[in-house]
Amino acid sequence: MPRDWDAFYRKAPTPGPPAFVVRAFGPFLPPGRVLDLAGGLGRNARYFRERGHLVVLVERSREALRRLAGTPGLTLLEADLEAPGALAHLPPGPFAGIVLSYYVNRPLLQALPPLLAPGGLLLVEGFSRREAERRGRPESPFYWEPWELLTPPLGLALRAFGEGWMEGYRAFAVYSKP
């Protein structure tokens, strides 16, 4: 995992397609704002913008934010989601959708239900522990444990789940707020 995100995003090409969970379940979001956490160069945010959603993208890299500056319908928020007290500074909801794509932050995941609007969806995707082992990083905390995403954050219901080989061992979950 790159640690100098500014250096990483200086070299990163234009973002590719959105995450699988966004492509598969994004069309089911109700109208409203979307929160893209650790949004990088905005591959998921762009998907939702093209479908008429206003998007708030939270990212720690100033380089990524610089590259996204001026994108219509995109509000940018610089924040290190791992800093002490960071969760208290998340933008206020409600959001029709929240995306947590390829960023594992368990306390953040548990803090998201109050930000989601009734009927809204929380879309989560990332690499699994099996991928960490395949890459020789078995002790890394940046991977989802087997079946971990089957348990929704308090106040949400599981709508969809998958885990297995998808160009790497990945896991995804879709949670909804009743």
C-alpha positions in Angstrom: 0.0 0.0 0.0 1.5 3.4 -0.9 2.1 5.6 2.0 2.9 8.8 0.2 -0.4 9.3 -1.5 0.6 12.6 -3.1 3.5 10.9 -4.9 1.2 8.0 -5.8 -1.4 10.3 -7.4 1.2 12.5 -9.2 2.1 9.3 -11.2 -1.4 7.8 -11.4 -3.1 7.9 -14.8 -6.6 9.0 -15.3 -8.9 6.8 -13.1 -10.3 3.6 -14.6 -13.8 2.3 -14.3 -15.7 2.4 -11.0 -15.5 -0.4 -8.5 -17.6 -3.5 -9.3 -20.0 -2.8 -6.4 -20.6 0.7 -7.7 -21.3 -0.5 -11.3 -23.6 -3.4 -10.1 -25.5 -1.6 -7.3 -25.1 2.1 -8.0 -28.1 2.2 -10.2 -30.3 1.3 -7.2 -29.3 4.4 -5.2 -32.3 6.7 -4.5 -32.0 10.3 -5.6 -29.7 12.4 -3.4 -26.1 13.1 -2.5 -23.4 10.5 -2.4 -20.4 10.4 0.0 -17.2 8.9 -1.5 -14.7 8.2 1.3 -11.0 8.0 0.4 -12.2 8.7 -3.1 -8.8 9.1 -4.7 -9.0 10.4 -8.2 -12.8 10.1 -8.3 -13.5 7.0 -10.3 -16.6 6.2 -8.3 -17.5 9.9 -7.8 -17.5 10.4 -11.6 -19.9 7.4 -12.0 -22.4 9.0 -9.7 -21.9 12.5 -11.1 -22.8 11.1 -14.6 -26.0 9.8 -13.1 -27.1 13.2 -11.7 -26.0 12.8 -8.1 -24.1 15.5 -6.2 -21.0 13.9 -4.7 -18.9 14.8 -1.6 -15.5 13.2 -2.0 -13.3 12.9 1.1 -9.5 12.3 0.4 -6.3 12.9 2.3 -4.1 13.5 -0.8 -3.8 17.1 -1.8 -2.5 16.0 -5.2 -5.7 14.0 -5.8 -7.8 16.9 -4.7 -5.8 19.3 -6.9 -6.5 17.0 -9.9 -10.2 17.0 -9.1 -10.6 20.7 -8.4 -13.3 22.4 -10.4 -15.2 19.2 -11.3 -18.9 20.3 -11.5 -21.2 18.7 -8.9 -18.2 17.5 -6.8 -17.5 18.9 -3.4 -14.0 18.1 -2.2 -13.1 17.6 1.5 -9.5 17.1 2.6 -9.3 14.8 5.6 -7.2 12.0 6.9 -9.8 9.5 8.0 -7.3 7.8 10.2 -6.4 10.8 12.3 -7.6 11.0 15.9 -11.1 12.6 15.9 -11.5 12.4 12.1 -14.8 10.6 12.3 -16.3 13.5 14.1 -15.5 15.7 11.1 -17.3 13.7 8.5 -19.7 15.8 6.4 -23.3 15.8 7.7 -25.8 13.5 6.1 -28.2 12.3 5.0 -26.7 10.7 1.9 -28.5 8.5 -0.6 -25.3 6.5 -1.0 -21.9 6.1 0.7 -19.0 4.4 -1.0 -16.0 2.8 0.8 -14.0 1.3 -2.0 -10.6 -0.3 -1.5 -10.1 1.5 1.8 -10.4 -0.7 5.0 -11.2 1.4 8.0 -13.4 -0.6 10.4 -14.2 2.2 12.9 -15.2 4.4 10.0 -17.5 1.6 8.6 -19.3 1.4 12.0 -19.7 5.2 12.1 -21.5 5.5 8.8 -25.1 4.4 9.5 -26.3 7.8 10.9 -25.1 9.5 7.7 -27.2 7.3 5.5 -30.7 8.4 4.5 -33.6 5.9 4.9 -33.5 3.7 1.8 -29.9 4.7 1.1 -27.1 2.2 0.3 -23.7 1.8 1.7 -21.4 0.2 -0.9 -18.2 -1.5 0.3 -15.5 -3.3 -1.7 -11.9 -4.2 -1.2 -9.3 -7.0 -1.2 -9.7 -9.9 1.1 -7.3 -11.5 3.5 -6.8 -14.3 0.9 -5.4 -11.6 -1.5 -3.1 -10.4 1.3 -1.7 -13.9 1.5 -1.3 -14.2 -2.2 0.6 -10.9 -2.3 2.8 -12.0 0.7 1.3 -9.5 3.1 -0.5 -11.8 5.5 -0.3 -9.5 8.5 -1.5 -6.3 6.8 -4.6 -4.7 8.3 -5.7 -3.3 5.0 -7.7 -6.3 3.9 -11.1 -7.6 4.8 -11.2 -10.8 6.8 -13.1 -13.8 5.4 -16.9 -13.3 5.7 -16.3 -10.1 7.7 -18.6 -8.0 5.4 -21.5 -10.4 6.1 -22.1 -8.6 9.3 -23.6 -5.2 8.6 -22.9 -2.1 10.7 -25.5 -1.5 13.5 -28.7 -0.1 12.1 -28.1 -1.4 8.5 -29.3 -4.5 6.7 -27.2 -6.7 4.4 -28.6 -6.6 0.8 -25.8 -8.3 -1.1 -22.5 -9.9 -0.5 -19.8 -11.6 -2.5 -16.3 -12.8 -1.9 -13.9 -14.6 -4.2 -11.6 -14.3 -7.2 -12.3 -11.2 -9.3 -8.9 -10.3 -10.7 -7.6 -10.7 -7.2 -9.4 -12.0 -4.2 -12.0 -9.4 -3.3 -15.0 -8.9 -1.1 -18.0 -6.6 -1.4 -21.1 -5.8 0.5 -24.2 -3.7 0.0 -26.0 -2.5 3.1 -29.3 -0.6 3.2 -30.9 1.6 5.8 -34.5 0.6 6.5 
